[in-house]
């Protein structure tokens, strides 16, 4: 049988965070150089959960030294290392390298400098609620579900817990404070799941500014309005024209 959640988290929870950062990336770490994926994990974790780095180092090293045997495979009580393009025979050595890089970072205090996300994982780890908005309400199905961007945003605001809306407001302001180039804002919204263009004549950055203005306004408590009422309220409060 598979592991219970608490057992999984205790043994492999932070190891999973590290390896998830490699999905879609090249695992090209060496003994002397960190990969872009590991650098992204370190940058985000140093800034948000520095206490987790020691756990990551320990779980990586223990897994590398004691890989699951046949019985644990049979019972399903093991962590399946995702395919990151490394031959199976080299996985243990690679995990040891990751553990050593994390340990060196902690012991020396050598944290990657702050900066905009560089990987798909890092974008979503840093801006989770913005990813929820863009990927959930502005996917390629948006034109079929909503008549316009205003309507989609009004639906999000009217159906989402106020605490999450407040989190989105903070994430938007953090992203806009990064003062990125326009092409970088375009990359940001794409990485975070947006599959439609911003409404004309807005650029991605200008549209994010307008969304931030709308999100920061006091609104009727979520769940109490009909879709039509939410659209009307959206159009009455700084419509995106």
C-alpha positions as CSV (number, residue, x, y, z in Angstrom):
1,X,0.0,0.0,0.0
2,X,1.1,3.6,-0.5
3,X,2.5,5.8,2.2
4,X,0.3,7.8,4.5
5,X,0.7,11.6,4.0
6,X,2.5,12.2,7.3
7,X,4.9,9.4,6.6
8,X,5.6,10.8,3.1
9,X,6.1,14.3,4.4
10,X,8.4,13.2,7.2
11,X,10.6,11.1,5.0
12,X,10.4,12.8,1.6
13,X,8.4,16.1,1.9
14,X,11.3,18.5,1.3
15,X,13.1,16.1,-1.1
16,X,10.0,16.3,-3.2
17,X,10.2,20.1,-3.2
18,X,13.7,20.0,-4.5
19,X,13.1,17.5,-7.2
20,X,9.9,19.1,-8.4
21,X,12.0,22.2,-9.1
22,X,13.7,20.2,-11.8
23,X,10.6,19.3,-13.8
24,X,11.1,20.6,-17.3
25,X,14.7,21.6,-16.5
26,X,18.1,20.1,-17.2
27,X,19.7,18.4,-14.2
28,X,23.1,19.6,-15.1
29,X,24.6,20.0,-11.6
30,X,28.2,19.2,-11.2
31,X,30.4,18.9,-8.1
32,X,31.4,22.5,-8.6
33,X,28.4,24.2,-10.2
34,X,24.7,24.3,-9.3
35,X,22.0,24.0,-12.0
36,X,19.5,26.7,-12.7
37,X,16.8,24.5,-11.1
38,X,18.7,24.1,-7.8
39,X,19.6,27.8,-7.8
40,X,15.9,28.7,-8.2
41,X,15.0,26.3,-5.3
42,X,17.7,27.8,-3.1
43,X,16.7,31.4,-3.9
44,X,13.0,30.8,-3.1
45,X,13.6,28.7,0.0
46,X,16.2,31.1,1.5
47,X,13.8,33.9,1.2
48,X,10.7,32.1,2.4
49,X,11.5,28.9,4.3
50,X,15.2,28.9,5.2
51,X,14.6,26.4,8.0
52,X,13.6,23.8,5.4
53,X,17.1,23.7,3.8
54,X,18.5,21.5,6.5
55,X,15.6,19.1,6.1
56,X,16.2,19.0,2.3
57,X,19.9,18.2,2.8
58,X,19.1,15.4,5.2
59,X,16.4,13.8,3.2
60,X,18.4,13.9,-0.1
61,X,21.4,12.4,1.6
62,X,19.4,9.6,3.4
63,X,17.6,8.7,0.1
64,X,20.9,8.6,-1.8
65,X,22.5,6.4,0.9
66,X,19.5,4.1,1.4
67,X,17.5,3.8,-1.8
68,X,14.3,1.8,-1.6
69,X,14.7,-1.9,-1.9
70,X,12.4,-4.5,-3.6
71,X,10.1,-4.8,-0.6
72,X,9.4,-1.1,-0.3
73,X,8.8,-1.0,-4.1
74,X,6.4,-3.9,-3.8
75,X,4.5,-2.2,-0.9
76,X,4.5,1.2,-2.6
77,X,6.2,2.7,0.4
78,X,8.9,4.7,-1.4
79,X,9.4,8.0,-3.2
80,X,9.6,7.7,-7.0
81,X,12.3,10.0,-8.2
82,X,11.0,11.8,-11.3
83,X,12.8,11.4,-14.6
84,X,15.1,14.4,-14.9
85,X,17.2,13.0,-17.7
86,X,19.8,11.2,-15.6
87,X,20.6,7.5,-16.0
88,X,19.3,5.5,-13.1
89,X,22.8,4.3,-12.2
90,X,23.8,8.0,-11.6
91,X,20.8,9.1,-9.6
92,X,22.3,8.4,-6.2
93,X,25.5,10.3,-7.0
94,X,23.4,13.2,-8.3
95,X,21.3,13.3,-5.1
96,X,24.5,13.4,-3.1
97,X,25.7,16.4,-5.1
98,X,22.4,18.2,-4.5
99,X,22.7,17.5,-0.7
100,X,26.3,18.8,-0.7
101,X,25.4,22.0,-2.6
102,X,22.6,22.7,-0.2
103,X,24.8,22.0,2.8
104,X,27.5,24.3,1.4
105,X,25.0,27.1,0.8
106,X,23.7,26.8,4.4
107,X,27.1,26.6,6.1
108,X,28.6,29.5,4.1
109,X,25.4,31.6,3.9
110,X,25.9,31.7,0.2
111,X,22.3,32.4,-0.9
112,X,21.4,33.3,-4.5
113,X,20.7,37.1,-4.7
114,X,17.1,38.2,-4.8
115,X,15.7,38.5,-8.3
116,X,12.8,37.6,-10.6
117,X,12.0,33.9,-10.9
118,X,14.0,32.0,-13.5
119,X,12.1,28.7,-13.8
120,X,8.5,27.6,-14.2
121,X,8.6,26.1,-10.7
122,X,9.9,29.3,-9.2
123,X,7.3,31.4,-10.8
124,X,4.5,29.3,-9.3
125,X,6.2,28.9,-5.9
126,X,6.6,32.7,-5.6
127,X,3.2,33.7,-7.0
128,X,0.8,30.9,-6.3
129,X,-2.4,32.8,-6.2
130,X,-1.6,34.8,-9.3
131,X,-1.0,31.5,-11.0
132,X,-4.4,30.4,-9.8
133,X,-6.0,33.4,-11.3
134,X,-4.2,33.4,-14.6
135,X,-4.3,29.7,-15.1
136,X,-7.8,29.2,-13.9
137,X,-9.6,32.2,-15.3
138,X,-7.5,33.2,-18.3
139,X,-6.8,29.9,-20.0
140,X,-7.6,29.3,-23.6
141,X,-11.2,28.5,-22.6
142,X,-11.8,32.0,-21.3
143,X,-13.5,33.4,-24.4
144,X,-16.0,30.5,-24.3
145,X,-16.8,30.9,-20.6
146,X,-16.7,34.7,-20.3
147,X,-17.4,37.5,-22.7
148,X,-14.4,39.5,-21.8
149,X,-11.5,39.9,-19.3
150,X,-13.6,42.0,-17.0
151,X,-16.2,39.3,-16.6
152,X,-13.6,36.6,-15.9
153,X,-11.9,38.8,-13.2
154,X,-15.3,39.7,-11.7
155,X,-16.1,36.0,-11.4
156,X,-12.8,35.3,-9.7
157,X,-13.4,38.2,-7.2
158,X,-16.9,37.1,-6.6
159,X,-16.1,33.4,-5.9
160,X,-12.8,33.5,-4.1
161,X,-12.2,33.8,-0.4
162,X,-11.2,37.4,0.6
163,X,-8.1,36.1,2.2
164,X,-6.9,34.7,-1.1
165,X,-7.8,37.9,-2.9
166,X,-5.7,39.8,-0.4
167,X,-2.8,37.4,-1.1
168,X,-3.3,38.0,-4.8
169,X,-3.1,41.7,-4.2
170,X,0.2,41.4,-2.5
171,X,1.6,39.1,-5.2
172,X,0.6,41.6,-7.9
173,X,2.3,44.4,-6.1
174,X,5.4,42.4,-5.5
175,X,5.6,41.5,-9.2
176,X,5.0,45.0,-10.4
177,X,7.6,46.3,-7.9
178,X,10.2,44.1,-9.6
179,X,10.3,46.7,-12.4
180,X,10.9,44.1,-15.2
181,X,11.2,44.7,-18.9
182,X,8.0,44.4,-20.9
183,X,9.2,41.1,-22.4
184,X,9.8,39.8,-18.9
185,X,6.2,40.6,-17.8
186,X,5.0,38.7,-20.9
187,X,7.1,35.7,-19.8
188,X,5.7,36.0,-16.3
189,X,2.0,35.8,-17.3
190,X,2.7,33.0,-19.7
191,X,4.7,31.0,-17.1
192,X,1.8,31.6,-14.6
193,X,-0.7,30.0,-17.0
194,X,-2.3,32.9,-19.0
195,X,-3.2,31.6,-22.4
196,X,-5.0,34.6,-23.9
197,X,-3.7,38.0,-24.8
198,X,-4.5,41.0,-22.5
199,X,-7.4,43.1,-23.7
200,X,-6.5,45.8,-26.2
201,X,-4.7,48.1,-26.0
202,X,-3.0,46.9,-22.8
203,X,0.5,45.3,-22.7
204,X,0.9,42.5,-20.1
205,X,2.5,45.0,-17.6
206,X,-0.2,47.6,-18.1
207,X,-3.0,45.0,-17.7
208,X,-1.4,43.7,-14.5
209,X,-1.5,47.3,-13.1
210,X,-5.2,47.5,-13.9
211,X,-5.9,44.1,-12.3
212,X,-4.0,45.2,-9.2
213,X,-6.1,48.4,-9.0
214,X,-9.3,46.3,-9.3
215,X,-8.2,43.7,-6.8
216,X,-7.2,46.2,-4.2
217,X,-10.7,47.8,-4.1
218,X,-13.2,46.8,-1.4
219,X,-15.8,44.5,-2.9
220,X,-19.0,42.8,-1.9
221,X,-18.4,39.6,0.1
222,X,-17.7,36.7,-2.2
223,X,-20.5,34.2,-2.8
224,X,-23.3,36.8,-2.4
225,X,-23.6,38.0,-6.0
226,X,-24.8,36.5,-9.2
227,X,-22.4,36.4,-12.2
228,X,-24.4,39.2,-13.8
229,X,-24.2,41.4,-10.7
230,X,-20.4,40.8,-10.5
231,X,-20.0,41.8,-14.1
232,X,-22.0,45.0,-13.5
233,X,-20.0,45.9,-10.5
234,X,-16.8,45.3,-12.4
235,X,-17.9,47.6,-15.2
236,X,-18.9,50.3,-12.7
237,X,-15.5,50.2,-11.0
238,X,-12.7,51.2,-13.3
239,X,-13.6,49.1,-16.3
240,X,-10.7,48.0,-18.5
241,X,-11.4,49.9,-21.7
